[in-house]
Amino acid sequence: MRIPEGTGFLRLTRAAALRAAFLALAFAAGVTTASAEILLVYGGGKLKGGDGKLADHLLQGGYTLTLLSDEEVTGADAAGKDLVILSDSVDSALLGPMFREVKIPVLCAEHHQLDDLGLTEPQGGHNYGKASGRQTVRITDPTHTLAAGQSGSVRVTTEDCSMGWGVPGPSAIKVGLLGESSPSGEKYALFEYEVGSEMPGLVAPAKRIGLLLSTKAWSRLTPKGQSLVDTAVDHAVRATAGGCGPCQSGEHAVQLVNSTGEKIWVGVWDKVNNRGVSPPAGCIKDWEMAAGDTKTVCAPKGANYRYFPRSGCKDDAGAWKAICDTNDCNYPQSHP
């Protein structure tokens, strides 16, 4: 069902073996993301240059910020946060796979961290690297949220800067192309993995975003470049604390009502991209709803999502790859 303009609710009932679901929507314009907690990890022992500018910008945006250097941070510091940002300035040898398994979104700007996180295969120069003298990326998926409403060649910085690149795996959503190929494939500076999708060596435990801008680039962003950064941060935060309303002007607020009399797990299927939609863990963990529960989540205007109730779902190896007694993974395809 294509998301229409309008006001209403989605009611999930037990009828027809939990398959009766009714959809209507309400949306709010011009509403910003609620405050979220971000861990920004930087290198060099002292916050400076582009890292300082990024930190100031995030604070001005209303985020609560924890700043830790790569020498002092531990994996435990991610607990209770809505997003981890790894600056291009970090020393990957110090971090290693520290944030590989964390179950909150990670936004990575450092190309040497890509294989440690599982965003690319190993082997630098083939699967990840850095290019100098760059100002632009080419948006290859203008319909995706990460494109920030932009298309074609986008000038990201006001002058030549270094940009990292990675060759993402097959299940990655590829948005910003750097412009050439490596022996392993096309080089992307902007891409993501949804929670539960296959990554090189693991299943994504939460959203993972590659936004491979150097620290110099952070302080030389064009308005369009800043929009890409702001959108990526907001998009990542919404996968945890921000997945629920209030919603932005480009989104509908979808109200889910569980009137089945029992616990259910909501299935959300993106019929355009033929994949599931990540659960916004901050408000509706693992798409789980208790009997009588009501939740409000955000969906892009014009998206073609199908919402349906499931029962008896179990977490598969902690990666939230649910196995359900009814309306399991094949349900969206067999019930269009």
C-alpha positions in Angstrom: 0.0 0.0 0.0 1.4 3.4 -1.0 1.5 5.9 1.9 -1.2 8.5 1.1 -1.7 12.0 2.4 -4.2 12.0 5.3 -4.8 11.4 8.9 -5.6 8.3 10.9 -4.1 5.1 12.3 -3.0 1.6 11.7 -5.0 -1.0 13.6 -3.7 -4.6 14.0 -6.2 -7.3 14.8 -6.3 -11.0 15.3 -8.7 -11.7 12.4 -7.5 -14.0 9.6 -4.6 -15.4 11.6 -3.3 -11.9 12.5 -3.3 -10.7 8.9 -5.9 -8.0 9.2 -4.1 -4.7 9.2 -5.7 -1.3 8.4 -3.6 1.8 7.5 -4.1 5.5 7.7 -1.7 8.3 8.7 -1.1 11.6 10.4 1.9 13.8 9.7 3.4 16.9 11.2 5.4 19.5 9.2 8.6 21.2 10.3 9.3 19.2 13.4 12.9 18.4 14.4 14.4 15.3 15.8 14.2 15.0 19.6 17.5 15.4 21.5 19.7 12.3 21.2 23.0 11.2 22.8 26.0 10.9 20.4 29.4 9.5 21.2 32.0 11.3 18.9 35.4 9.5 18.8 38.3 11.6 17.5 42.1 11.1 17.2 45.2 13.1 17.8 44.8 13.4 21.6 43.1 16.8 21.3 39.8 18.0 19.8 40.7 20.4 17.0 40.1 21.6 13.5 37.3 19.8 11.6 36.5 17.6 14.6 35.9 20.7 16.8 33.7 22.2 14.1 31.6 19.0 13.8 31.2 18.9 17.6 30.1 22.5 17.8 27.6 21.9 15.0 26.1 18.8 16.7 25.7 20.7 20.0 24.0 23.6 18.2 21.7 21.0 16.6 20.5 20.1 20.1 22.3 16.7 20.5 23.9 15.6 23.8 27.5 14.9 23.0 30.2 12.8 24.6 33.7 13.5 23.3 36.4 10.8 23.7 39.7 10.3 22.0 40.7 7.1 20.4 43.3 6.6 23.2 40.7 6.6 26.0 37.4 5.3 24.5 36.2 1.8 25.1 33.3 -0.2 23.7 31.4 0.2 26.9 31.2 4.0 26.2 28.6 3.3 23.5 26.1 2.1 26.2 23.1 4.3 26.4 24.0 6.3 23.3 21.9 6.7 20.2 24.8 7.0 17.8 28.6 6.5 17.6 30.5 8.7 15.1 34.1 7.7 14.3 36.0 10.7 12.9 38.5 10.4 10.1 41.2 11.5 12.6 41.0 8.3 14.7 43.8 5.8 14.7 42.3 2.5 13.5 45.1 0.5 15.1 43.9 1.8 18.5 40.2 1.1 17.9 40.3 -2.1 15.8 36.9 -3.9 15.9 35.8 -2.1 19.1 32.5 -1.0 17.7 31.9 -3.9 15.3 29.2 -5.6 17.4 27.5 -2.7 19.2 23.8 -2.7 18.8 23.4 1.0 18.1 24.0 2.9 14.9 27.6 3.7 13.9 28.6 6.4 11.4 32.1 5.9 10.2 34.3 8.6 8.5 37.6 6.8 8.7 38.4 4.4 5.8 40.7 2.2 7.8 37.8 1.4 10.1 35.6 0.0 7.3 36.9 -3.5 7.3 37.2 -3.6 11.2 33.5 -2.7 11.3 32.5 -5.1 8.5 31.4 -2.4 6.1 33.8 -3.7 3.5 36.0 -6.7 2.9 39.7 -6.4 4.0 42.6 -5.4 1.8 43.2 -1.6 1.6 43.5 -0.1 -1.8 41.1 -2.7 -3.2 38.1 -2.5 -0.8 38.7 0.8 0.9 41.1 3.8 0.6 41.3 7.5 0.4 41.4 9.9 -2.6 42.8 13.4 -2.5 41.7 16.6 -4.3 38.0 15.9 -4.2 35.0 18.2 -3.9 32.0 16.2 -5.3 30.1 12.9 -5.0 27.6 11.6 -7.5 24.2 10.6 -5.9 23.2 7.3 -7.3 20.0 6.8 -5.3 18.3 10.2 -5.1 15.2 8.6 -3.6 17.0 7.4 -0.4 16.9 9.5 2.8 20.7 9.8 2.8 20.6 11.7 -0.5 19.0 14.6 1.4 16.8 15.3 -1.6 19.8 15.8 -3.9 20.7 14.1 -7.2 23.4 14.0 -9.8 26.9 15.5 -9.0 26.8 17.3 -5.6 29.6 19.6 -4.5 30.2 18.7 -0.9 33.2 20.9 0.0 34.2 24.5 -0.9 37.7 23.4 -1.9 39.7 20.2 -2.7 39.8 17.8 0.3 40.5 14.2 0.9 37.6 11.8 0.9 37.6 8.2 1.9 35.9 5.4 -0.1 34.8 1.9 0.3 33.5 -0.9 -1.9 30.3 -2.0 0.0 28.9 -5.5 0.0 25.9 -6.6 -2.1 23.3 -5.8 0.6 24.5 -2.3 1.2 22.4 0.7 0.1 24.8 2.8 -2.1 24.0 6.5 -2.3 27.1 8.6 -3.0 29.7 7.5 -5.6 33.2 9.0 -5.5 33.6 8.6 -9.3 35.8 5.7 -10.2 36.3 2.0 -9.5 38.9 -0.1 -7.7 39.8 -3.7 -8.7 37.0 -4.8 -6.3 34.3 -2.5 -7.6 32.9 1.0 -7.5 34.1 3.4 -4.8 31.4 4.9 -2.6 31.8 7.7 -0.1 28.3 7.4 1.2 26.4 4.1 1.9 24.6 2.2 4.6 23.6 -1.2 5.9 20.2 -1.6 7.5 20.0 -3.6 10.7 19.8 -7.3 10.0 21.4 -7.1 6.5 24.4 -9.1 5.5 27.7 -7.4 5.9 31.2 -8.8 5.1 31.7 -11.2 8.0 28.6 -10.5 10.1 25.0 -9.5 10.1 24.5 -5.8 10.9 23.6 -5.5 14.6 22.3 -2.0 14.0 22.4 0.6 11.2 25.9 1.2 9.8 26.7 4.3 7.7 29.8 5.1 5.8 30.2 8.9 5.3 33.9 9.1 4.4 34.7 12.8 4.9 38.1 14.0 6.1 38.5 16.3 9.1 39.5 19.1 6.7 36.2 18.4 4.8 34.1 18.8 8.0 35.2 22.5 8.2 34.8 23.2 4.5 31.3 21.9 3.8 29.0 23.6 1.2 25.4 24.0 2.2 24.6 20.8 0.2 27.5 19.0 1.9 26.2 20.1 5.3 22.8 18.8 4.4 24.3 15.4 3.6 26.0 15.3 7.0 23.0 16.5 8.9 20.7 14.1 7.2 23.0 11.1 7.8 23.2 11.9 11.6 19.5 12.4 11.8 18.8 9.2 9.8 21.1 7.2 12.1 19.6 8.7 15.3 16.1 7.9 14.1 17.0 4.2 13.9 17.2 4.3 17.7 15.8 7.1 19.7 14.4 9.1 16.8 12.5 6.4 14.9 9.3 7.5 16.6 7.6 10.8 16.3 7.7 13.8 16.2 8.4 13.4 12.4 9.9 15.8 9.9 8.2 17.6 7.1 9.2 14.9 4.7 7.6 12.1 6.8 4.3 10.8 7.9 3.6 9.8 11.5 2.2 6.3 11.4 0.2 5.2 14.5 0.3 1.5 15.3 -2.4 0.0 17.5 -2.2 -3.6 18.8 -5.8 -4.7 19.5 -5.1 -8.5 19.1 -5.2 -9.2 22.8 -1.7 -10.6 22.7 1.9 -9.6 22.1 2.8 -9.1 18.4 5.8 -8.1 16.3 5.1 -5.6 13.5 6.4 -6.6 10.1 7.3 -3.6 7.8 8.2 -4.4 4.2 9.5 -1.8 1.7 7.9 -3.0 -1.5 9.9 -0.7 -3.7 13.3 -1.9 -2.5 12.1 -5.4 -1.6 13.5 -5.4 1.9 12.5 -5.1 5.5 12.5 -1.8 7.4 14.6 -1.5 10.5 12.9 -1.3 13.9 13.3 2.1 15.7 14.6 0.5 18.9 14.3 3.6 21.0 10.5 3.4 21.0 9.4 0.0 19.6 12.3 -2.4 20.3 12.5 -5.2 17.7 9.0 -4.1 16.4 7.5 -5.7 19.5 4.2 -4.4 20.8 2.4 -5.6 23.9 -1.4 -6.2 23.9 -3.2 -2.9 23.8 -0.1 -1.0 23.0 0.0 2.1 20.7 3.1 3.4 19.0 3.8 6.2 16.5 6.6 5.7 14.0 7.8 7.8 11.1 7.7 6.9 7.4 8.9 8.8 4.4 6.1 10.4 2.3 5.5 8.4 -0.9 7.1 5.3 0.5 5.4 2.0 -0.4 5.5 0.1 2.9 3.3 -2.8 4.0 2.6 -3.2 7.7 1.4 -6.5 9.0 1.3 -8.2 12.5 3.4 -11.3 13.4 3.2 -13.7 16.4 5.7 -15.9 18.2 8.8 -14.1 16.9 12.2 -15.1 18.2 15.6 -13.3 17.9 18.0 -15.2 15.7 21.5 -15.1 17.3 21.1 -11.6 18.7 21.0 -9.9 15.3 17.3 -9.3 15.2 16.7 -11.5 12.3 13.3 -12.6 13.5 11.9 -16.1 13.1 8.1 -16.0 13.7 5.3 -18.6 14.1 3.0 -16.6 11.9 3.6 -14.2 9.0 7.3 -14.9 8.9 9.8 -13.4 6.4 8.0 -14.8 3.3 4.7 -13.2 4.3 5.2 -9.9 2.4 6.0 -11.6 -0.9 3.2 -14.2 -0.6 0.6 -11.6 0.5 1.3 -8.5 -1.7 
